[in-house]
Amino acid sequence: MELQVNLVGKKNLSREIYGQIRNAIGNGRLRPGDRVPASRELAQSLKVSRMTVTVAYERLMGEGYLVSRIGAGTFVSTGVAVESRKPRRQRVESLRTRAVWDSIALPNAFAEPAQFDFRSGLPDATLFPHKVWRQLMARNMRSESVSSGVYGHPAGLTGLREAIAQHIGVSRAVQASPDDVTITSGAQQALDIVVRGLLEPRQEVAMEDPGYTPPRLLFKSLGMRVHGITVDAEGMVVDALPDNARLVYVTPSHQYPLGITMSLRRRLRLLEWADRHNAAIIEDDYDSEFRFEERPIEPLQTLDTSGRVIYVGSFSKTLLPTLRLGFVVTPNSCTPAVQKAKYVTDWHTSMLLQATLTSFINEGGFARHLRKMNRVYRERHELVKHILKKDFAEHLEVIPSVAGLHVAAVARSASSEKISHLVRNGADVGVAVQDLSKFSASPAARRGLILGYGTIATAHIREGLNRLLRCFQR
Ligand SMILES: Cc1ncc(COP(=O)(O)O)c(C=O)c1O
C-alpha cells in the first residue's frame, strides 16, 4: 500500500517517520495486519538513507506497533490498540455555500418504487433490451474511441451525431447537420450548456408554469431571473412573455406536466415574438417519440427561419434515464460556445455509452425498441384515459394529450388540501401519483393529478386506479 509520510521541512527524520506511522496506526488509517513498505522501498521513495527508516521501524517494533515476519515483510501488529475512527469534527460555520442552494432540495425520485407506480417521466425498464445493450457495450469496449485512453471531442462521437441527425430528420423533421449536434448527459445538461453558452448572469429566462422543475432550479442556480408563463389549451401564452426575456424554455410537443400540444398558431406566434425581441428558444422534445396521433405538428426548430431555436432531445424516455444520454441541436452561430461550455463542464459524455448507442441506432435496435414501446405506451395511454374518463368523471377532468408517458387531470372541485391528502392516502395503499400543483411556482396553481404510465405494467393499471378511486371516495 502507498504510505503517506511527509518529511518536507522536518529535521529529525527518523522521529518523523516513527511518529507519522504511529499516528496512522492510532487513528486507523493503517489497520492491524496491513503490510508497511520494506525499509529499502520507503527509504527510496522518501529519498532518505535506509538507516533513517530502519531506526524508525525498530522503534515501532520495540513498542509493539509493527512486527516483522521473516520472508514475508513488516506488518502492523494485530494486537495494537486502535482509536475508533471518528470523522474529524467540522466547524459548522467555517464554509458557507451560495444562498441559492438553501432553496433547492434533492429530489425524492430515489424513493422505493410503489406497487402501483404512476410517477411521470419514467420508462418501462423491464422492457429495455438489456441483453443486446450488454453485448454492444462489451463489443464497444474494444473500440479505439473507448479504449485509447485519450479524451474525446466535447461534441461527442461523429458517428453518433450523424445517427442522431439522421434519426430526428426522419422522425421529427428536424433539420440538423451532424456538426451542430452535441451529445450531452441528458436533456438537463443540454439546458445547462445552452444557458452557459448564450446568457450572462442575471438575464431573464421564461418558462411554462406549470413546468418541469429541474430546469427552473438549474436556471436559478446559474443566476438567471426566471419567469413562469401561464399555459392555456394552446400551450404557453406568448402574450404573457416579458419583453426582456432573453431565452424561452418550452415543451411544445407534450407540455410538461399538462400534456397539451402547442397549437401551430401559437408556435408561429412564439417564433415571431422571439424574432421581434431578439430572444432564443429552447424546444425540449423530451418524450415526443411516443405519439398516438396521425400527424404531429412540426417542431419549432423546423418552423424556425431565423436560427433562434435550440432543439433538445433525451434518451431518458426512449431508453433509460440512468444512462444519462441526451443531445442538443444548435443554430450554427451558437454551436462553438455550447460545445466549449460542454468542454469546461465535463469534457464529454462517456465514450463507451456513446459508442454503444451508435451501434444500437445503426444496427436497428433503437428503431425496433421504439416501435415496441410505442405499442405498449399507446395501450397504457388509452387505458388510463379511458378509466379516468369513465370512473373518475365526477372528480377529475382529463386534459387532452396525444403523446408521451403521462396524462394530467385537473380536479373538478377537490381543494389543494384534499389533493395532497389523496396523494398521501394513495401512497398508503401502494399507489404513487403526483400532485399537479407541485409543478407550479405560481400561487394560482391548477389542482389535479399527473399519472405516468411508463413504468407501471399494463396489467396493473386497472387495480392501481381502482385503489386511487377508493381514496377519492373515502
Ligand atoms: C420536460 C422534460 N424534459 C426532459 C426530461 C428528461 O431529462 P433528462 O434527459 O435530463 O433525464 C424530462 C424527464 O422527465 C422531462 O419531463
The ligand as a Gaussian input file, in Angstrom:
#p B3LYP/6-31G(d) Opt

LIG

0 1
 C      -39.821000      18.106000     -19.626000
 C      -38.718000      17.122000     -19.505000
 N      -37.584000      17.334000     -20.157000
 C      -36.568000      16.451000     -20.102000
 C      -36.666000      15.309000     -19.335000
 C      -35.520000      14.355000     -19.327000
 O      -34.411000      14.907000     -18.758000
 P      -33.035000      14.130000     -18.772000
 O      -32.705000      13.846000     -20.201000
 O      -32.090000      15.096000     -18.150000
 O      -33.208000      12.880000     -17.986000
 C      -37.826000      15.065000     -18.602000
 C      -37.925000      13.873000     -17.737000
 O      -38.873000      13.676000     -17.014000
 C      -38.873000      15.994000     -18.705000
 O      -40.024000      15.776000     -18.041000

